[in-house]
Amino acid sequence: MKRKSGYPLWLRCWHWGNAMLFVILLITGISMHYSEPGAPPFGFRADVLIHNASGILLTLFYGCSCSEISSSGMAATTRLWPAISNRD
């Protein structure tokens, strides 16, 4: 039997993209914080570059999601998360 998800593909990709970028930010941040000269796995400059790029992408993902929700209104949000609209 085929299992059907209640969420659209774009929303699942957005969620997993956010999770992946958050983990990358966490790992590179810890790596930079506890680095000794020459010790980080990718080198300090590479860690900074990866960390900054991940932060920018995460900010863009957030901005895209806010614009999607604001342009489609609350009706689209309640269609995506029916439990929100069924609360009494």
Residue pairs with C-beta under 8 A, 6 or more apart in sequence:
5 12
6 82
7 80
8 80
11 80
14 61
14 64
14 65
17 57
17 61
18 58
18 61
18 62
21 54
21 57
21 58
21 61
22 58
24 50
24 51
24 54
25 51
25 54
25 55
25 58
28 47
28 48
28 50
28 51
28 54
29 51
31 40
31 41
31 42
31 47
32 40
32 44
32 47
32 48
32 51
35 44
35 47
40 46
40 47
42 50
68 76
69 76
69 77
77 84
78 84
78 85
